[in-house]
Amino acid sequence: MFVFFLLAVSALLFVLAPAWLSRGQNRSAALDPQKAAREEAAVQSRAWYDQRMRELAEEDMDEAQRTELSDELASVLLAEYPSLETPADGQNSGAAEAVPPAFFARSANLLLITGALLVALAVGVYGQVGSFGASKIQGAQEVLALSPEDDLEALQRWQALLTDWLANTPDDAQSWYLLGHAYLKQGIFDRAESAFGQSHEYANSDVSVKFYWLQARYLDRQGVLDDRSRQLAEEILAQDPNSPQVLEMLAVAAISEGDAAGAITLLNRTLNSEQRPERVRATVDAIGALRSAYAQQGATAGIQVNVRAPQETDPRAVVFVVARPIGGGMPYAVVRRPSWLLPFSVNLDDLVSMSPDRPLSQAEDFEVLVRLSASGLAQAEAGDWQWQSKPLSLMDAEAGQTVLDAMLAPPG
């Protein structure tokens, strides 16, 4: 079918996380890495566009469909790179051969979905630098605070010092870890992977080492999670079940496999931890777009809950939207959102069930409780704002999704 041809989330890798693609290419451009990465991204995106246009020309479809998809491809490219010209009538511009797409989605809308998601993931990759122990080289911890834009020479100096040190002291896990960061910050992902792997050999229980080893592997493979990377992801989640970056990596992998339901479930889990507002918004946008795509695949019935508050709330508070047995008990499904997103809409269905053994679709009847918690705790406390529905049944939703308007009310 023609929908399989369009959709490469790899285009968004080129557009929104271009630094991932600059590995090992034109090291001299590191003096202005953002400009160089964007130029490389434009070349790769144009090559991707040309390849998709050639595939489109070979697809068996009517001319109206071909024109619509051609226009959509061009709009995706030109929205990010207005200076690029797209060839008329599907003619190839002679651009370089396209890099094979790293991911494939199911519809053109998923380009936008993964764009939002990759923005969030890129922030996580470069915005969170953890600390692991102390190197035996005095002052080497400075590597963690350096940026390639402002401190390239210092990064390269520490890279050389750490490399020399490790040639004679190969069992220094902390120095391997810092060398991995020096390479990662410069976009030299294959060497970063090797350095973090060496650190893991001598400190294999440290979650920070596992995390950055996974990131380096992920970036070096342009977003592909191989078996070893998936194993690392599971080991990290066993220690940190709501690690946003790891869950996002798995979500992008799920999208590439056409598993919208799995991606939605993973992304909802990321919102169980505290994150910066831009990451939260990108994740919520991605969930919404994925749900639209999932609905077109014949998703199970569910409840849409539109949540509002009569006045401004404490931005540190958390809103829980819960489907539970009538009168209380173990919830069937739960969605958690920060209160500063109000007003917002969420969906309660099997994708947010607490347990696969108790899906919401198996509940004969239930009620929806919306609660604003000042403490952020799941347990109800005095002073919480609440709203509660009448008894509901998914039999009502099967004929068309039930929509609830939930206005939170202060106690008393």
GUKOLBA-157028 format. One line per field, with one value per residue (C-alpha): residue in three letters; x, y, z. Coordinates in steps of 0.02 Angstrom, whole numbers, plus 50000, padded with zeros to 5 digits. Layout:
residu ALA_...
x X_...
y Y_...
z Z_...
***
This chain:
residu MET_PHE_VAL_PHE_PHE_LEU_LEU_ALA_VAL_SER_ALA_LEU_LEU_PHE_VAL_LEU_ALA_PRO_ALA_TRP_LEU_SER_ARG_GLY_GLN_ASN_ARG_SER_ALA_ALA_LEU_ASP_PRO_GLN_LYS_ALA_ALA_ARG_GLU_GLU_ALA_ALA_VAL_GLN_SER_ARG_ALA_TRP_TYR_ASP_GLN_ARG_MET_ARG_GLU_LEU_ALA_GLU_GLU_ASP_MET_ASP_GLU_ALA_GLN_ARG_THR_GLU_LEU_SER_ASP_GLU_LEU_ALA_SER_VAL_LEU_LEU_ALA_GLU_TYR_PRO_SER_LEU_GLU_THR_PRO_ALA_ASP_GLY_GLN_ASN_SER_GLY_ALA_ALA_GLU_ALA_VAL_PRO_PRO_ALA_PHE_PHE_ALA_ARG_SER_ALA_ASN_LEU_LEU_LEU_ILE_THR_GLY_ALA_LEU_LEU_VAL_ALA_LEU_ALA_VAL_GLY_VAL_TYR_GLY_GLN_VAL_GLY_SER_PHE_GLY_ALA_SER_LYS_ILE_GLN_GLY_ALA_GLN_GLU_VAL_LEU_ALA_LEU_SER_PRO_GLU_ASP_ASP_LEU_GLU_ALA_LEU_GLN_ARG_TRP_GLN_ALA_LEU_LEU_THR_ASP_TRP_LEU_ALA_ASN_THR_PRO_ASP_ASP_ALA_GLN_SER_TRP_TYR_LEU_LEU_GLY_HIS_ALA_TYR_LEU_LYS_GLN_GLY_ILE_PHE_ASP_ARG_ALA_GLU_SER_ALA_PHE_GLY_GLN_SER_HIS_GLU_TYR_ALA_ASN_SER_ASP_VAL_SER_VAL_LYS_PHE_TYR_TRP_LEU_GLN_ALA_ARG_TYR_LEU_ASP_ARG_GLN_GLY_VAL_LEU_ASP_ASP_ARG_SER_ARG_GLN_LEU_ALA_GLU_GLU_ILE_LEU_ALA_GLN_ASP_PRO_ASN_SER_PRO_GLN_VAL_LEU_GLU_MET_LEU_ALA_VAL_ALA_ALA_ILE_SER_GLU_GLY_ASP_ALA_ALA_GLY_ALA_ILE_THR_LEU_LEU_ASN_ARG_THR_LEU_ASN_SER_GLU_GLN_ARG_PRO_GLU_ARG_VAL_ARG_ALA_THR_VAL_ASP_ALA_ILE_GLY_ALA_LEU_ARG_SER_ALA_TYR_ALA_GLN_GLN_GLY_ALA_THR_ALA_GLY_ILE_GLN_VAL_ASN_VAL_ARG_ALA_PRO_GLN_GLU_THR_ASP_PRO_ARG_ALA_VAL_VAL_PHE_VAL_VAL_ALA_ARG_PRO_ILE_GLY_GLY_GLY_MET_PRO_TYR_ALA_VAL_VAL_ARG_ARG_PRO_SER_TRP_LEU_LEU_PRO_PHE_SER_VAL_ASN_LEU_ASP_ASP_LEU_VAL_SER_MET_SER_PRO_ASP_ARG_PRO_LEU_SER_GLN_ALA_GLU_ASP_PHE_GLU_VAL_LEU_VAL_ARG_LEU_SER_ALA_SER_GLY_LEU_ALA_GLN_ALA_GLU_ALA_GLY_ASP_TRP_GLN_TRP_GLN_SER_LYS_PRO_LEU_SER_LEU_MET_ASP_ALA_GLU_ALA_GLY_GLN_THR_VAL_LEU_ASP_ALA_MET_LEU_ALA_PRO_PRO_GLY
x 50000_50058_50052_50206_50316_50299_50347_50511_50542_50724_50679_50642_50805_50885_50775_50759_50909_51042_51186_51149_51198_51360_51459_51631_51598_51696_51777_51839_51659_51653_51703_51524_51436_51257_51279_51372_51243_51100_51184_51213_51031_50971_51073_51011_50831_50837_50911_50774_50644_50715_50713_50533_50481_50558_50466_50305_50322_50329_50178_50016_49889_49777_49845_49748_49829_50000_49980_49919_50064_50189_50128_50135_50314_50365_50278_50367_50536_50507_50430_50600_50713_50628_50785_50780_50692_50590_50596_50439_50354_50455_50620_50776_50884_51043_51064_51171_51101_50985_51035_50918_50778_50809_50624_50463_50294_50119_50054_50117_50051_50181_50316_50247_50223_50401_50463_50391_50458_50634_50641_50608_50731_50868_50847_50869_51024_51120_51035_51061_51239_51253_51405_51485_51620_51781_51924_52098_52154_52136_52012_51946_51768_51775_51729_51550_51527_51606_51506_51567_51508_51609_51742_51794_51981_51963_51860_51992_52130_52042_52008_52195_52242_52113_52164_52347_52302_52193_52329_52422_52274_52140_52039_51993_51804_51779_51905_51824_51659_51728_51813_51644_51568_51709_51672_51482_51486_51585_51466_51596_51469_51563_51709_51589_51504_51672_51724_51561_51569_51741_51676_51532_51656_51728_51569_51429_51302_51307_51147_51229_51360_51224_51121_51258_51319_51142_51132_51297_51242_51075_51153_51290_51158_51051_50907_50909_50895_50985_50967_51107_51034_50863_50941_51027_50862_50776_50918_50903_50714_50732_50826_50733_50561_50511_50673_50603_50748_50748_50560_50567_50699_50587_50437_50526_50573_50390_50338_50465_50385_50210_50162_50068_49986_50153_50224_50076_50094_50280_50259_50125_50249_50374_50250_50260_50425_50468_50526_50553_50399_50461_50486_50314_50229_50322_50275_50092_50086_50163_50036_49892_49952_49986_49812_49739_49837_49790_49605_49615_49676_49517_49566_49464_49328_49374_49327_49389_49399_49414_49486_49470_49489_49387_49542_49731_49812_49982_50095_50183_50022_49980_49815_49766_49628_49571_49448_49404_49269_49113_49136_49326_49456_49607_49601_49580_49670_49766_49835_49948_49977_50057_49926_50008_49944_49763_49648_49687_49606_49656_49593_49554_49562_49665_49822_49830_49769_49860_49884_49863_49768_49636_49606_49474_49382_49345_49258_49069_49049_49161_49175_49299_49382_49487_49593_49715_49849_49954_50082_50089_50050_49929_49843_49698_49735_49639_49632_49633_49520_49406_49276_49183_49075_48916_48930_48991_49007_49115_48961_48910_49079_49073_48940_49049_49177_49105_49163_49163_49185_49270_49273_49383_49309_49400_49352_49200
y 50000_50177_50229_50125_50223_50391_50405_50397_50460_50468_50628_50702_50639_50740_50892_50895_50803_50837_50818_50632_50622_50717_50573_50560_50686_50846_50864_51037_51095_51069_51251_51291_51126_51190_51269_51118_50997_51095_51102_50915_50891_50992_50885_50724_50782_50832_50664_50578_50684_50637_50453_50460_50550_50413_50282_50380_50385_50194_50168_50101_50236_50363_50532_50626_50521_50542_50731_50743_50641_50733_50900_50836_50777_50946_51040_50936_50975_51159_51197_51165_51216_51355_51387_51214_51193_51039_50972_50976_50819_50706_50739_50700_50849_50746_50755_50629_50456_50458_50380_50231_50284_50236_50225_50196_50257_50216_50383_50554_50622_50520_50633_50770_50652_50593_50768_50822_50665_50683_50863_50800_50657_50769_50883_50730_50669_50831_50913_50782_50744_50633_50613_50446_50441_50540_50513_50479_50621_50781_50903_50782_50804_50970_50870_50856_51045_51083_51120_51088_51261_51358_51238_51131_51152_51105_50951_50896_50926_50817_50688_50674_50672_50539_50433_50438_50399_50250_50175_50138_50126_50030_49980_50160_50154_50338_50397_50289_50368_50545_50502_50440_50609_50700_50602_50612_50802_50812_50696_50557_50425_50267_50311_50367_50198_50109_50217_50194_50008_50000_50094_49970_49826_49890_49966_49861_49897_50086_50150_50311_50213_50103_50254_50343_50183_50157_50337_50321_50157_50233_50386_50288_50177_50328_50279_50090_49986_49821_49674_49731_49907_49839_49734_49889_49983_49847_49847_50035_50028_49894_50024_50180_50124_50297_50354_50474_50460_50270_50259_50384_50280_50127_50230_50285_50103_50055_50186_50117_49946_50015_49987_50147_50069_50021_50194_50278_50168_50205_50393_50401_50320_50460_50584_50496_50586_50769_50847_51017_51097_51086_50898_50875_50974_50881_50714_50761_50821_50657_50556_50655_50631_50447_50424_50501_50377_50234_50279_50257_50079_50033_50066_49998_50103_50227_50384_50559_50670_50859_50927_51109_51209_51363_51460_51455_51311_51282_51234_51109_51010_50851_50797_50613_50551_50379_50247_50138_50019_50109_50164_50145_50008_49967_50078_50005_50149_50304_50456_50581_50761_50916_51045_51184_51097_51137_51138_50974_50817_50637_50467_50322_50154_49995_50091_50168_50016_49986_49802_49700_49575_49708_49808_49942_49856_49709_49817_49803_49972_50100_50282_50417_50518_50672_50734_50878_50835_50975_50848_50751_50589_50460_50440_50558_50694_50831_50986_50893_50960_50829_50787_50622_50551_50452_50262_50225_50077_50051_49980_50163_50205_50066_50159_50315_50383_50452_50628_50692_50873_50873_51037_51019_51090_51144_51048_51107
z 50000_49964_50147_50183_50065_50150_50317_50375_50541_50486_50395_50564_50630_50491_50523_50713_50781_50649_50769_50771_50588_50593_50670_50599_50459_50433_50604_50557_50553_50741_50764_50716_50751_50744_50573_50505_50573_50499_50328_50336_50390_50240_50119_50197_50203_50020_49974_50073_49981_49811_49854_49916_49757_49650_49751_49735_49546_49545_49659_49586_49632_49549_49501_49636_49773_49694_49686_49865_49934_49826_49892_50072_50050_49980_50121_50254_50176_50137_50307_50385_50240_50140_50038_49960_49794_49754_49576_49471_49407_49520_49431_49529_49571_49569_49757_49845_49873_50022_50185_50212_50330_50509_50552_50456_50517_50456_50392_50345_50510_50603_50533_50643_50789_50791_50762_50928_51010_50940_50998_51174_51155_51088_51239_51349_51259_51272_51420_51554_51604_51755_51865_51904_52035_52022_51901_51963_51851_51952_51875_51744_51807_51714_51558_51619_51622_51452_51294_51116_51062_51191_51254_51105_51135_51318_51270_51146_51273_51404_51270_51235_51421_51464_51315_51368_51548_51502_51393_51556_51675_51576_51730_51778_51752_51796_51667_51531_51580_51563_51399_51337_51379_51290_51132_51152_51167_51005_50912_50895_50941_50893_51008_51144_51134_51151_51300_51395_51356_51436_51588_51600_51600_51763_51838_51765_51902_51885_51803_51743_51646_51570_51524_51428_51347_51283_51221_51127_51048_51000_50920_50833_50752_50703_50815_50792_50951_50927_51047_51162_51170_51214_51350_51420_51414_51516_51643_51663_51681_51815_51917_51855_51790_51727_51644_51511_51389_51390_51372_51228_51138_51155_51097_50938_50907_50930_50802_50679_50700_50672_50854_50893_51045_51121_51087_51172_51326_51339_51316_51450_51569_51538_51612_51780_51815_51833_51669_51592_51515_51335_51353_51429_51291_51154_51232_51253_51072_51015_51115_51039_50861_50889_50958_50801_50696_50812_50801_50612_50640_50732_50913_51058_51137_51271_51366_51325_51478_51457_51618_51674_51834_51884_51932_51918_52010_52088_51940_52054_52079_51982_51905_51908_51792_51851_51792_51941_52004_52062_52242_52237_52226_52120_51964_51792_51707_51762_51672_51759_51700_51778_51827_51726_51569_51618_51527_51437_51369_51401_51345_51461_51373_51370_51321_51495_51593_51757_51714_51555_51664_51707_51548_51554_51411_51526_51658_51650_51732_51815_51865_51821_51959_51922_52066_52082_52209_52283_52345_52181_52274_52206_52375_52410_52538_52624_52515_52348_52211_52135_52004_51990_51851_51858_51829_51653_51536_51384_51300_51282_51208_51079_50983_50983_51105_51266_51307_51486_51540_51709_51804_51957_52117_52276_52434_52529
***
